[in-house]
Structure formats: structure tokens, C-alpha cells
Amino acid sequence: MDGFAAVDFGFAREVLQRGIAALFVVAFLSSLNQFRPLLGERGLLPAPELLAWAASSESRRRMLRPTLFRFVRYTDRRLAALCIAGIVVGALVVGGIPQLGPPWVPMLCFLALWLGYMSIVSIGQTFYGFGWEMLLLEAGFLAAFLGSASQPPPSVVIVLLWWLLFRLEFGAGMIKIRGGREWRDLTALMYHHETQPMPGPLSRQAHLLPRWFHRGEVLGNHAAQLVVPWFLFAPLVGLWVSGPVPALIGAAAAAIIIATQLWLVLTGNFAWLNWATVVLAFSAIGLPGLGGAPSTGDTGPGTVAGLPAWWLAATSVVGILYVVLSWWPLRNLFARRQLMNASFNRWQLANAYGAFGTVTKERIEYVVEGTDDDEPDAATWREYAFRGKPGDLRRIPGQFAPYHLRLDWLMWFLPLGRSLEEWFTMFLVRLLEADAPTLRLLADDPFRGRRPRWVRVTSYRYRFATHAEFAQSRDRWVRERRGQIIGPVSLSG
């Protein structure tokens, strides 16, 4: 790192820009496929109703985060156009095309991705209430100031990306230490692989590993999140101490974070949270001479350390802005009542992050069933199959991350609440109507597009089958009926 210019971080910039843009492509694709049935004009929680509510008074208008749909009336077609535009712009950045121009070209691309996706998140309500939404937005904003291939990345922006990664990892570590006892007595991962929101193909195998291994997982997690992130800033020592050691320490810290995140990728589905962390970790890997224009000093009039003076000024303003905004998340990291996945400003910059402060000990699933028989008491009931959440006892859980299955995730949260959510009631109505867009969110409609007469919701406890149980039944899950939650209900009822 050379003061103003991060001359050894050209390769890191390539990974950051292309990786963050790829995640935006996934996020816009997820919205294109799911926003309209969930939140569109006939969605389970219609966004036009939220916008109308916000427009009814000045105080409500201030409560709504920035969105283009405050100025342009929401329609499903406009939402689709915004998603397609985001996919196209993101794909161009993944291909490296805007980076071939002056630094303001990729800057405008990333700011467009940031503002476009924020416009969706701001009206996404509970379906977009996840920490990785604001993580992607903040990462996209910072990526806008990484520059282009004709000059090295600005040091201040690289350091801000370390600060983002530090808040992400250290915040998650602190929320665990302050959270459930299971993280302190090293038992959390004896449950988590089985009870996590959306298991992956290898989750059962991970769950069945020995207890000593799970204790080691927790210890490794604590080290990776509470100790290792401090070493991300080691390359700053290189400003005063010559030699490769500081850079190697930062790269080693990044490698440890990447390794732990890849284990989480193998054993679960957390949308793009783990992949975003992997991409951000590359910000601490400096490789001299790779992926960027070298800089040993000024290269001409109007440049400082190879950076245009106006660009250096712009990125310095971003750095000053972050110094001001970072007071709130810094204080939160060491607060007794630490907030998890919280934003302290309307633009969702310098946020607080964290996940799984507590781990659920048992897995409760709500199974939705329907029948086309006239009498529900003597009916034959058939289950609706979801894409990601457990249902069929023999089905191997799928690998969906970084794609985000929003309906499946919220189905996991339902049993944890004290009352059923409004959206879930409307979901049952849409099933009774055999609403085609809603049915496309599912893996299987047992009625093949026909309307059922009745639907009901039954609660089950699910657990992974042991090796012996699987050998006998070939079922990967074992479930125990807990009781009926809703129904039977019909449209007339």
C-alpha cells in the first residue's frame, strides 16, 4: 500500500468489482422471479399499498427508505424493467467492460446498481428484511469508488472495505458471545446444521459428525470472527514498515475467513451472505503486479500517486463520510445490547451486522396440505412441496445459495413467532385460488393448477435420520406430528 494508492491491490479490485456485480445480478434475478407474486400488485404484501400508506403523510413518507417508486408509480412491469436493467448493468461489470473506461464509468454503474436495488429493498417489507440485503447495498456503494483499470485502486476505499468486513465478522462473533449459552458452552453446532433455515445437500452429513468436531467448529468460528478480523488491517503497517510481512498477515487473515465461509457454503444455504463475505475478504489480499496499473508516484500533471486528483478528492470525501457514519456501528459493536443487522441512516451505509445470536434446538416445520374432496374430515390430503425447505422425507436438500428463496426462508421463521403473519394468510388464499404466479414459487403443486376445496396447515418436528434409520428406511428426515395450526379452511370460510 503506497499512501494514497493501493498499488498491490489491483487483483483484489478485479475480484471485488466483478464479484459484487455478480451478486447484484443474482439479487436482481431473485427479485425478477419472486417480487411480483410476493409483493407486486397482487402480491401477498402488495408494495403499492405500502407506497400509498407512506404518501398519506409527511411523517410516514420519512419512514420509507429511498426508492425510485416514490417518484415513479409502481407497476409490476416497471419492477421487471428495473430488474432486467440491473441484470444487464451487473453483467457488463462482471465482464469488465465499464472498468476499461475512466473511473467515473464503473462508479456510475455501481451507483445505479446500488440505487436500483435499494429501490426494491425499501419496499420489500419482511421479504427483504435480511442482513445480506443491506450488506450488498453497502458493498455496492463502496465498490463504486474502486476506480478502473487505468490506475491503482484508492487506498481509502480498500481500507473501508476492510472496515466493512471487520464489522461483518466481528459483529457476528460478538452477537454470538452475547447471545445464547450454546455459543459459550460450545454446543451450538450440535444443533445448527439440522435446525438452520435451509439445509444443503451436505447438512445431514455435517450434523452427524462427532460431538468433539462440533465443539471444534464453534471454537474455530470464535477465532475466525473475534480474533482474525483484527489482522485484516495489518497491511496498514506497511506504510511505516518495509517488507512483505504486513501484507502476508492481512492475506492470511483473509484466507482464514474465506475458508470458514466456504465451509458454511458447503453445509447450508444463506443466500449470498457467505459469498459476499468471500468476495470482501479478497480486499485484504495484495498481489504485487497483478490486475492493476502499477504506480510508483505521480505520472503526470493532475495526478497524485497515479490517481487523478479529482478522483483522489472524491474518494477522500467518501472516506470522511464513513469516518462520521462509523461512530454508530463502532459504538454498537461494544454495546451491552448490541443490535444485529441494523442501519443507522436512511442510505444503509456503515451498518451493523450479525447472525444467529441464538441457535434453535429443534426444527418445527409448517406443512401446507390441500384436498379437492368435499368433506375435509374424511379427505385425502396432499402436501405442497417447497423448493428449499424440508418436506418430502426422502428428498436430499438442494443447494440454492447464492440464490435467495424468500418464501422458503420466511416459512422457517413462522414457527418462531407468536402469531401467524398476515402474508401467510394471503398465501393460503392464493393456494385456494390456484394463483399461477404463487404456485410457480413452489417446487410442486399436487393439484396441477386446479383449485383445491380445502387447505390446512399442520405442525411437525423434523430431525435428520441417523445412519441406522437411513439404512432401514432410506428417509433422510424423521418427523413427528405436533398438531394442526390452521384449518381446514376454504375460500367460502
Phi, psi and omega in degrees: 000130189243062178067262182282329186244132177272077192293337181265007188245027176295317178295320177302318178297319179301314180294317182297308183296312183288322180292314179295319177297321178298321178292326174297321177300314179298317182295317178292323178296317177301318179291321179300321183277334191239336187299316187295313177290334181273319191224005183282199185300326175242033183282176180291327173229084190301123178298324177302327178291321176297316180296320178295320178297317181293328182283351186283344177203158181294321181295319177291325180296324179289335180288335182279128179290164183304134178204140177298337183283001168284336184251338178237126183302134180290133165221159179298326179293320179292324176298316179297320179296319178297318179295316180296318177298319178297320178297318181294311180298316179299319180296323177297318179292320176302322178285351176081012185288309179299332182291348179281344180267191176293163187299336181288342181289304175297331177300312180295324179297312181291323177294326176293318176298316181298309182291321180295317181285327175298326178298329178279312182300323184296335179247012185277349175052218187295336180287346178239022182270046183245149182298329182287347174292308180291331176297314179296320179297314181294318178298321179295321178297314181292324179298336180298340186247022177277346177087194183234181191291346185278354179211161178291158177291148178292137181299321185298324181286321176300316179295322178296328176289324172299319180296321176296313180296322177298312179298323181295310184280309182295323176298319178294323179292318181291324180294331178286316179298324180275351188268230186292149180300334183299334177282333180274329178266009171068026179254359189304318185274004167284343180246324196300318183299330181274325188257000180299158186306315183218094181298157177252184184300331183257006184295320181295316179298321178294319181297326185275003176292160183300156181298324179297327178293318180296323176296321177295323176301315181295316177300317177297321178297314180299319179295316183291332184257334184256334184252307187301319183303333179297331183279355175299332184272004181304322180301341177296333178297334179297345176292336183241338182243122181281158179114165185275352189300310181303317179295322180294323178295314178299319180293322178296319177300316178298320181296321178296316179298317180298317181297316180293324179290324178293328174296320178293324176297319182291333189248009180190182179231101180240048181049228183258014181301308182292319180293323176296321179295319177300312181299314181296328180297333179294344178297340181261008182254106179261126180234103183303133174081003182246128167077011180201162178287126180292153179215125175243004181160196180294143180245008180161175179297142179079013179234151176228118181054036179084359180254135173304139184301321181294326179287321176297320178295317181297315181290330176294323176298318177299318178298317179296318177303316182290327176300319180290312185289338187282351180300317184291312177292329177296315178297323181294324182302328184248015178279148180297320177255075183294132176276144180247129179054059182239143175250140184253005178209164186294336187265004176055051175245148181054059184272170171258137183236168179161159181204145173055056172296332172229156180240128178289144185270338178221155183257116175253127179241138171266116180262125181261128182231155177223163175212150174253013175283154182287320185254111185294332183291333180244025188272161169263119185259141180235140185273143167278133182260129176268160184288319187245323186284152182299145177206274176303127186293338183264348186287134174285129177304142183273164174256110184246330180301142011277001177294142186251112175271094191289320180296316181297319179298316182289333174297328178292324182286335186307309182294344181277345182273167180274341179214161180286144182282153179300321183297328183290322175301315179292328177299317178296323177299316181296325176294318178296331177276352186055045180294118187299313179300322178293317181296332179290344175285344184264163176280329182205133172256111185294348182254005174051045175090353177273155180282130171284158176279324184220152169228156175212164180232125182240141180265134177228148167265125179253144169213156178290140176291142174288171178301318181292318179295320180293319180299329183274318188252340187066014175271135177272341178239151169239133181230153181230125182291132180256326181156169181271132182264315182220141165096187005292143178229152178231173178298323181288339181264000000 
